[in-house]
Amino acid sequence: MASLPKYYRTMENTDGALLLHATMTLSHYAWADISRIVLTRKLITKNTGEKGYNWNQAMSFFHNGHLNDDLSVLKRSKSQIWKSPKGSNVSIIDFGKDNIEQVKEALL
């Protein structure tokens, strides 16, 4: 609370103040490791009995054996690799609301 006046002055003088800096590591996979890519306008996920809804998602499914199936929850979270209901490793990323056709073209 004591530092709020300092941040307020900084935001006034510089059009903002850095409060959080996040970095993201990129993951690279060979095309041969990917079994299929599914583009969806709406994705419903279930986790511990609760439903989640996401829109404009690209899901990359990996061939069995590509990734270690015994990845810990922390490693899965860091690499954004999840298990599908059928046990496949899958990576899910967002794409822009109006970009599904552009994504399709880029994948061809």
Sequence and secondary structure as in RCSB ss.txt:
>XXXX:A:sequence
MASLPKYYRTMENTDGALLLHATMTLSHYAWADISRIVLTRKLITKNTGEKGYNWNQAMSFFHNGHLNDDLSVLK
RSKSQIWKSPKGSNVSIIDFGKDNIEQVKEALL
>XXXX:A:secstr
 TTHHHHHHHHHHHS               GGGEEEEEEEEEEEEEETTEEEEEEEEEEEEE TTSS TT  HHH
HHHHTEEE TTS EEEEEE  TT HHHHHHHH 
